[in-house]
Amino acid sequence: MPSRKAGNSPVMRPFRALDRISEWSWLDNPAKTVRGAVSTMLPGRRLRDLLHGVWLGHPLHPMAVQAPIGAFLCAGLVDALPDAGPGERRVADSLTTVGVLASLPASLAGAADFVQTQPDQQRTGLVHATANSAALTSYLLSLRWRATGRRTAAVTAGWTGLALIAAGGVLGGHLSYHQANGANQAEDVRHIGPQEWTEVGNVHELPDGVPTRRMVGEVPVVILRNGEHTHVLADRCSHASGPLHQGTLSWPFGRGGAPCLECPWHGSVFRVSDGSVVHGPATATQPGFHTRVVGDRLHIRLR
Ligand code: FES
């Protein structure tokens, strides 16, 4: 019988179970229904950009959830005081109200992000949203019972909501840290991209007005020659690594304005001159490169 080496012993990974959620393909149909409903509810691009956090340069949802979580946690602690009097009860009631109200923008931001994620992320996202919706229902019941003097039922509903919020939070953390939803997928370019001038080819061989992919070391870049001007950005979209060289060139500021590149996966729009985000769901600037032409050779280095 082969001996088992210490390094081969099985390792317990309790959170491995969370990975399975992203494999539940039976969630795809409900996810599609929710996607359709959210798209109808949030029709305007400006509104969606606001909810994604384009204006912040950072995803809004993980910041917005701090307010309801804080309020609900404090309400639960005040409810747990053994000798709570009318004053403490009023504080707990107010904190619950604040939590419910603060849940609205947090939920809308999460819903906007949900629509533009990959299918495996949507499965986890759907379970995350279900836990949070159940929590919100518990808190609404808690508020109702607080108003009608059913203190024990109200407190129990509040604590149930808190437990559901915690479960939803674990799933949200898994979605962000394990499935990289909301992470800046182009951040590595700043670490492994060329710090020194590096040649990428003959500038005259680049088609005019057509995004073209080249490899620079280990970094794929998209080059756009626009007459005399050449712009270079990292090719993998900062939102979810979509291939920008397959994207569409557009002029959202008019024909005389800055040319932009629209990602083929979820439609983020980046200004080709500096990689800044014009429309989400991306919130992180696309890494860009300085360019120079020596003879007929195009050289680039990280901006
Ligand atoms: S990968 Fe989602 S917008 Fe580019």
Boltz pocket constraint, residues with backbone or C-beta under 6 A from the ligand:
constraints:
  - pocket:
      binder: B
      contacts: [[A, 116], [A, 237], [A, 238], [A, 239], [A, 240], [A, 241], [A, 242], [A, 263], [A, 264], [A, 265], [A, 266], [A, 267], [A, 268], [A, 280], [A, 281], [A, 282]]
      max_distance: 6.0
